[in-house]
Structures are given as structure tokens and as C-alpha cells.
Amino acid sequence: MNTYHRRGLAKVIAEKALLSQSLKNLNKAAWYSVDKSQLDNDVSLSFVQMHADADTERFLDDSIEQSDRLFMQVWKSLASTVLNMFMTKTSINGLLRRGSMFVFSTDQIRRLLNLTFFDSGSTLIDLGAGDGATTEKYTPLIREVYTTEKSGPMIRILTEKGFRLLDVDTWWTREEKFDVVSCLNLLDRCSNPAKLLQEMKNAVKPNGRIIVALVLPYKPFDEFRSAIPEQKLPITGVTFEEQVCSAVHDVFEPSGLEVLRWTKLPYLCEGDLSQDYYWLYDAVFVMSAKTPPQVIEDS
């Protein structure tokens, strides 16, 4: 390593040390809090307050430990730079076994669902499951778990973990419907979110539940087709709370979905050479289908 690269790496390490100290003093309560004065009354009444539980803290501790492995992080950073020329970010993360995500713990999703039919056995499909890290949070609650995924490296990881994979284009046509359809941080990363919402309605049982996690503020992006998706959801507003209300009243309700409960959670990602961990703000909704499923035409 030449002098220039040594100096560059030393600067990165010094900056990371300062940032790590600041993260230790971070007020995590802000990850979960909302300003109810900005919420419509019906949206406020369905809100469920969460907090950083033991599973969340364990993910953060593991992420910090991984981030501190200097030589491994340097190698993955260099490999990512090369692979970025011909692979999507999702596939790179799958190939390098990095960038695992955390949306909720098993206890948090159990509380949010607030259901009892899991006890007697049920089925769930997790759409765009990635490496299955979040999907695994469902396994103590669900008898049969299915997944979909487009990325080849991620598909291999899901197969290694024993998850059943269904085709991304036909999963919703399965004759036997699902008790739960999970769509975590996918509506803002697909080309046609309205069509996906209708597919979910077609695939869920009449008394089933649809779980949607949506990063807000809303910034749609489709890495598998183009940077700009074919369609954007009509979400308006500036603040997190305003956009939650818009998602409920302008997206879900017109699609025939009723929001039963929702919460705010941090969408956490494992760290790298520069930072211990990363986060965005997720609104996680539990919904039921209010109207009969519709026939979906290919766009």
C-alpha cells in the first residue's frame, strides 16, 4: 500500500472513530417517536409505540463488531468498487455477504400483528426477501414461510437457509392463499407498486394480513430496471407523519386495504469501513383487504 493510500485509510479510520463516539451517544428514542399532532385522528389511533429491544441492540453490537474488522472491510470495499461496474448493489451485498438489514424483531412483529391464528399454524410469503435476515424473524411465528427474490446471490443464500422460493412473476397466482403477505421495503424499489399491491390482495386469505414496510420520506428507485420506476405512488407531504397519512389515505385505502395498526421503526443496515451502521425511517403497516381481489393486467 503506497503512502497516498495509507494516508487515505488513516483519515477514514480517524473519521470513523469520531463518528462511532457520536453514535454511542445517539438518542435511539427518535427512531421510534412520531409527532401525533401531525397525524390524522384515525392514523394516530392505529399507531403502536415501539422501542429498541434486546434483538435490536444485538444487531447493532454485531454490526459494530463487523465494521471494526479493518482488513475485511478494506477488501470488501475494493471488491464492491469493481463489482459495481456490472452488478446491482443487492447482488454485490449477497455475493460479499455484507449489508444485512434489520427491520423488526420477532417480538416487535408479534406485537404489531396482534393475532392468535399463528398458534395453530399458518403460511407467509416474504417478497423480495434479500438474504432472509428479516424473514427469519417470522419463523418462530409461522408454520410455512415462502420467499421471492430477483438477485442470484441472494437466492443462493435463501436456499442455503432452507426457505422455499416462488417465482417473482407468478407467486400471487398460487391456488392456496397465504395467511400473511410480507412486503418489506419493496414498494419503493419496484417498477409498478400499484400492481404489486393488487397482487398482494389476490394472494392473501380473506382473514389474512398484509405487512408493508415503507421508507419515508418516499424516494422510489428500481435498481433492476432503471433508476426511475415506471410508476410512483401518490404520496405527498414533507414530514414523516404527513407522508404516513398520505400513504394511508392516498395509497392503501384507494387500493382496498385497511390499515389496522402501524408503527415507526429504524430500517437498520450493517456498517462498513466508514460507519458502524446505517439507518432510515420505516413506517410498518399491518393491513387487511377490504374489497375482492381484482384481475391484474400486465403493464
C-alpha positions as CSV (number, residue, x, y, z in Angstrom):
1,M,0.0,0.0,0.0
2,N,1.6,3.3,-1.1
3,T,1.8,6.4,1.0
4,Y,-1.2,8.0,-0.6
5,H,-3.5,5.1,0.2
6,R,-2.1,4.7,3.7
7,R,-2.8,8.4,4.4
8,G,-6.3,8.0,2.9
9,L,-7.0,4.9,5.1
10,A,-5.7,6.6,8.2
11,K,-8.1,9.5,7.6
12,V,-11.1,7.2,7.1
13,I,-10.2,5.4,10.4
14,A,-9.9,8.6,12.3
15,E,-13.2,9.9,10.9
16,K,-14.9,6.6,11.8
17,A,-13.6,6.8,15.3
18,L,-15.2,10.2,15.8
19,L,-18.5,9.0,14.2
20,S,-18.5,5.9,16.4
21,Q,-18.3,8.0,19.5
22,S,-21.2,10.1,18.3
23,L,-23.3,7.0,17.6
24,K,-22.7,5.8,21.2
25,N,-24.4,9.0,22.4
26,L,-27.3,8.7,19.9
27,N,-30.8,9.1,21.3
28,K,-32.4,6.0,19.8
29,A,-35.9,7.0,21.0
30,A,-36.1,9.3,18.0
31,W,-36.1,6.2,15.8
32,Y,-39.5,5.2,17.1
33,S,-41.2,8.5,18.0
34,V,-43.8,10.4,16.0
35,D,-45.4,13.8,16.3
36,K,-49.1,12.9,16.8
37,S,-50.2,16.5,16.3
38,Q,-49.3,16.0,12.7
39,L,-51.3,12.8,12.3
40,D,-54.9,12.5,11.2
41,N,-57.1,11.1,14.1
42,D,-57.6,7.7,12.5
43,V,-53.9,7.3,11.8
44,S,-53.0,8.4,15.3
45,L,-55.3,5.9,16.9
46,S,-53.8,2.9,15.0
47,F,-50.2,3.8,15.9
48,V,-48.3,1.3,18.1
49,Q,-45.3,2.7,20.0
50,M,-42.1,0.6,19.8
51,H,-38.6,0.9,21.3
52,A,-35.1,-0.6,20.8
53,D,-35.4,-4.1,22.3
54,A,-32.7,-6.7,23.0
55,D,-32.8,-8.1,19.5
56,T,-32.3,-4.6,18.0
57,E,-29.3,-3.9,20.3
58,R,-27.8,-7.3,19.4
59,F,-27.9,-6.4,15.7
60,L,-26.2,-3.1,16.4
61,D,-23.5,-4.7,18.5
62,D,-22.8,-7.3,15.8
63,S,-22.7,-4.6,13.2
64,I,-20.2,-2.6,15.1
65,E,-18.1,-5.7,15.5
66,Q,-18.2,-6.4,11.8
67,S,-17.4,-2.7,11.0
68,D,-14.3,-2.8,13.2
69,R,-12.7,-5.7,11.2
70,L,-10.5,-3.4,9.3
71,F,-8.8,-5.7,6.7
72,M,-12.1,-7.5,5.9
73,Q,-13.8,-4.1,5.3
74,V,-11.0,-2.8,3.1
75,W,-11.2,-6.0,1.0
76,K,-15.0,-5.8,0.7
77,S,-14.8,-2.1,-0.2
78,L,-12.3,-2.7,-3.0
79,A,-14.3,-5.7,-4.3
80,S,-17.5,-3.7,-4.3
81,T,-15.9,-0.9,-6.4
82,V,-15.0,-3.5,-9.1
83,L,-18.3,-5.4,-8.9
84,N,-20.3,-2.2,-9.1
85,M,-19.5,-1.9,-12.8
86,F,-21.7,-4.9,-13.7
87,M,-23.8,-5.9,-10.7
88,T,-26.6,-4.4,-8.7
89,K,-26.0,-3.3,-5.2
90,T,-28.3,-6.0,-3.8
91,S,-26.3,-8.7,-5.7
92,I,-23.0,-7.3,-4.6
93,N,-24.1,-7.4,-1.0
94,G,-25.3,-11.0,-1.5
95,L,-22.0,-12.1,-3.1
96,L,-19.9,-10.4,-0.4
97,R,-22.2,-11.4,2.4
98,R,-22.4,-7.8,3.7
99,G,-25.1,-5.2,4.2
100,S,-27.6,-7.3,6.1
101,M,-30.7,-5.5,7.1
102,F,-32.8,-5.3,10.3
103,V,-36.5,-4.1,10.2
104,F,-38.0,-5.6,13.3
105,S,-37.5,-8.3,16.0
106,T,-39.8,-11.3,16.4
107,D,-41.3,-9.7,19.5
108,Q,-42.0,-6.5,17.7
109,I,-43.7,-8.1,14.7
110,R,-45.7,-10.4,17.0
111,R,-46.9,-7.3,18.9
112,L,-47.7,-5.4,15.8
113,L,-49.7,-8.3,14.2
114,N,-51.6,-8.8,17.4
115,L,-53.1,-12.1,16.1
116,T,-53.6,-15.6,17.5
117,F,-54.0,-17.7,14.4
118,F,-50.3,-18.2,14.2
119,D,-50.5,-20.6,17.1
120,S,-52.4,-23.2,15.0
121,G,-50.1,-23.0,12.0
122,S,-50.1,-20.6,9.1
123,T,-48.4,-19.6,5.9
124,L,-46.4,-16.5,4.9
125,I,-44.6,-15.2,1.9
126,D,-41.9,-12.5,2.2
127,L,-41.5,-10.6,-1.1
128,G,-38.0,-9.5,-2.1
129,A,-36.6,-11.3,0.9
130,G,-32.9,-10.5,0.3
131,D,-30.6,-12.6,2.4
132,G,-33.5,-13.7,4.6
133,A,-32.3,-12.0,7.8
134,T,-35.6,-10.2,8.4
135,T,-37.6,-13.2,7.0
136,E,-36.0,-15.3,9.9
137,K,-37.9,-13.1,12.4
138,Y,-41.1,-14.6,11.2
139,T,-40.1,-18.3,11.6
140,P,-40.9,-18.6,15.3
141,L,-44.5,-17.5,14.4
142,I,-45.2,-19.1,11.1
143,R,-45.5,-22.8,10.1
144,E,-44.6,-22.4,6.4
145,V,-42.5,-19.5,5.1
146,Y,-42.1,-18.8,1.4
147,T,-40.0,-16.1,-0.3
148,T,-39.4,-14.3,-3.6
149,E,-36.1,-12.7,-4.8
150,K,-34.6,-11.5,-8.1
151,S,-30.9,-11.3,-7.1
152,G,-29.0,-14.5,-7.9
153,P,-26.6,-14.3,-4.9
154,M,-29.5,-13.6,-2.6
155,I,-31.4,-16.5,-3.9
156,R,-28.4,-18.8,-3.1
157,I,-28.4,-17.5,0.5
158,L,-32.2,-18.1,0.8
159,T,-31.8,-21.6,-0.5
160,E,-28.9,-22.3,1.9
161,K,-31.2,-21.1,4.8
162,G,-33.9,-23.5,3.7
163,F,-36.5,-21.0,2.5
164,R,-39.0,-22.0,-0.2
165,L,-38.7,-19.8,-3.3
166,L,-41.6,-18.9,-5.6
167,D,-41.3,-17.2,-9.0
168,V,-41.3,-13.4,-8.7
169,D,-43.8,-13.1,-11.6
170,T,-46.3,-15.8,-10.6
171,W,-46.2,-16.2,-6.8
172,W,-49.6,-14.5,-6.4
173,T,-51.4,-17.0,-8.7
174,R,-50.8,-19.9,-6.3
175,E,-54.1,-21.7,-5.7
176,E,-53.6,-21.8,-1.9
177,K,-53.7,-18.3,-0.5
178,F,-51.4,-17.0,2.3
179,D,-52.3,-16.1,5.9
180,V,-49.7,-13.3,5.7
181,V,-48.1,-11.4,2.8
182,S,-45.0,-9.5,3.8
183,C,-43.6,-6.7,1.6
184,L,-40.8,-5.0,3.4
185,N,-39.1,-2.0,1.7
186,L,-40.1,-3.2,-1.7
187,L,-43.0,-0.9,-2.8
188,D,-40.5,2.0,-3.2
189,R,-38.0,-0.3,-5.0
190,C,-40.2,-1.9,-7.7
191,S,-41.3,-0.7,-11.1
192,N,-45.1,-0.9,-10.6
193,P,-46.1,-0.6,-6.9
194,A,-49.9,-0.4,-7.6
195,K,-49.8,-3.7,-9.4
196,L,-47.8,-5.2,-6.6
197,L,-50.5,-4.1,-4.1
198,Q,-53.2,-5.8,-6.2
199,E,-51.1,-9.0,-6.4
200,M,-50.8,-9.0,-2.6
201,K,-54.6,-8.7,-2.3
202,N,-55.0,-11.6,-4.7
203,A,-52.6,-13.7,-2.7
204,V,-53.9,-13.2,0.9
205,K,-56.7,-15.1,2.6
206,P,-59.9,-13.2,3.4
207,N,-59.0,-13.0,7.1
208,G,-55.3,-12.7,6.4
209,R,-52.9,-9.8,6.9
210,I,-50.6,-7.8,4.6
211,I,-47.5,-6.3,6.1
212,V,-45.9,-3.4,4.3
213,A,-42.7,-1.5,5.4
214,L,-42.1,1.7,3.5
215,V,-39.1,4.0,3.9
216,L,-40.1,7.6,4.4
217,P,-39.5,10.2,3.0
218,Y,-40.6,8.4,-0.1
219,K,-37.8,8.2,-2.7
220,P,-38.7,5.5,-5.3
221,F,-35.9,3.7,-7.1
222,D,-35.8,0.5,-9.2
223,E,-32.2,-0.9,-9.4
224,F,-33.2,-3.9,-11.6
225,R,-34.7,-2.0,-14.5
226,S,-33.7,1.7,-14.3
227,A,-33.1,4.4,-11.8
228,I,-36.6,5.7,-12.3
229,P,-39.5,3.3,-11.8
230,E,-42.4,3.1,-14.3
231,Q,-44.8,4.3,-11.7
232,K,-44.7,6.3,-8.4
233,L,-47.1,6.2,-5.5
234,P,-49.1,9.4,-5.0
235,I,-47.5,10.1,-1.6
236,T,-47.5,13.8,-0.6
237,G,-46.3,15.8,2.4
238,V,-42.9,16.8,3.7
239,T,-42.6,15.3,7.2
240,F,-42.6,11.6,8.1
241,E,-46.1,12.0,9.7
242,E,-47.6,13.8,6.7
243,Q,-46.3,11.1,4.4
244,V,-47.7,8.3,6.6
245,C,-51.1,9.9,6.4
246,S,-50.8,10.3,2.6
247,A,-49.8,6.6,2.3
248,V,-52.8,5.5,4.3
249,H,-55.4,7.8,2.6
250,D,-54.0,8.2,-0.9
251,V,-52.4,4.8,-1.5
252,F,-53.7,2.0,0.7
253,E,-57.3,2.9,1.1
254,P,-57.9,3.5,-2.6
255,S,-56.3,0.1,-3.2
256,G,-58.9,-1.5,-1.0
257,L,-56.6,-2.0,2.1
258,E,-57.5,-1.1,5.6
259,V,-54.6,-0.1,7.9
260,L,-55.2,-1.9,11.3
261,R,-52.0,-1.0,13.1
262,W,-48.8,0.7,12.2
263,T,-45.5,1.8,13.8
264,K,-42.3,3.6,13.2
265,L,-39.1,1.6,13.2
266,P,-35.5,2.2,12.1
267,Y,-34.5,0.3,8.9
268,L,-31.0,-0.7,10.0
269,C,-28.2,-1.8,7.8
270,E,-24.8,-3.3,8.8
271,G,-21.9,-0.9,8.7
272,D,-18.7,-0.7,6.7
273,L,-15.3,0.9,6.7
274,S,-16.8,4.3,7.2
275,Q,-19.6,3.9,9.7
276,D,-20.7,1.3,12.3
277,Y,-24.2,1.1,11.0
278,Y,-26.8,3.0,8.9
279,W,-30.5,3.6,9.3
280,L,-33.5,5.1,7.5
281,Y,-37.0,5.6,8.9
282,D,-39.6,2.9,8.2
283,A,-43.3,3.1,8.5
284,V,-44.5,-0.5,9.0
285,F,-48.2,-1.2,8.3
286,V,-50.4,-4.2,9.1
287,M,-53.4,-4.2,6.8
288,S,-56.4,-6.3,5.7
289,A,-58.0,-6.4,2.3
290,K,-61.4,-4.7,2.3
291,T,-62.5,-5.4,-1.3
292,P,-62.5,-8.5,-3.5
293,P,-59.2,-9.1,-5.5
294,Q,-59.0,-7.6,-8.9
295,V,-57.8,-9.1,-12.2
296,I,-54.3,-7.8,-12.9
297,E,-53.3,-7.0,-16.4
298,D,-49.6,-6.9,-17.5
299,S,-48.4,-3.4,-17.9
